[in-house]
Amino acid sequence: MLDLGDRVVPDTAPPPAAEEEAPKKIGAFRRLRESLAKSRRALTEEIGSSLFDRIDDETWERLEEALILADAGATTTAQVVEKLEHEVDSGAVPPD
């Protein structure tokens, strides 16, 4: 609204059209999907290469790093690695 003393004149600019916002939303979702796909590929490659190695401290560190880089979060990463270490230590999963 434009105030001209006693008269109030409404703004003549139309509100932004919803169609103009759609490309931004599609672009954002596409970027998110591509980013998640990239993280998934990196994590899959790291886990795949680790499965064929002997499980040692370096393997756990690489797995932790891969999970963090895949945005799994510190808490989730710690829980996953702890559970896997427990399974290897208990003999449920062979270390080599």
C-alpha positions, -999 to 999 in steps of 0.1 A, spaced: 0 0 0 11 35 -8 2 63 16 -5 96 -1 -16 117 28 -54 111 32 -56 87 3 -43 52 5 -34 37 -29 -29 -1 -32 3 -13 -48 -3 -22 -84 24 -49 -86 8 -83 -88 19 -109 -63 45 -134 -77 29 -162 -97 31 -197 -84 44 -208 -118 75 -187 -112 83 -206 -80 78 -240 -94 112 -242 -113 130 -232 -81 112 -260 -62 119 -285 -89 155 -274 -91 159 -277 -53 144 -312 -53 165 -323 -82 197 -310 -64 187 -328 -33 180 -360 -51 214 -358 -70 232 -350 -38 217 -380 -20 225 -402 -49 261 -391 -48 263 -398 -11 247 -432 -16 272 -441 -43 302 -430 -22 289 -450 8 281 -481 -13 316 -480 -29 333 -477 5 313 -504 21 318 -527 -9 355 -522 -9 356 -528 29 337 -561 27 365 -577 8 392 -566 32 401 -580 66 382 -561 93 407 -541 114 409 -507 130 415 -491 96 383 -507 82 363 -493 111 378 -458 106 370 -459 68 334 -471 76 330 -442 101 343 -417 76 320 -430 49 290 -428 71 299 -393 83 305 -381 47 271 -397 37 255 -374 63 244 -403 86 253 -381 116 277 -387 144 252 -405 167 239 -429 140 275 -435 128 287 -444 163 257 -467 168 261 -485 135 299 -490 140 294 -501 176 268 -527 166 289 -541 138 320 -542 160 300 -562 186 288 -586 159 323 -592 147 337 -596 182 309 -621 191 317 -642 161 283 -635 143 303 -620 114 338 -635 105 366 -608 106 380 -619 72 
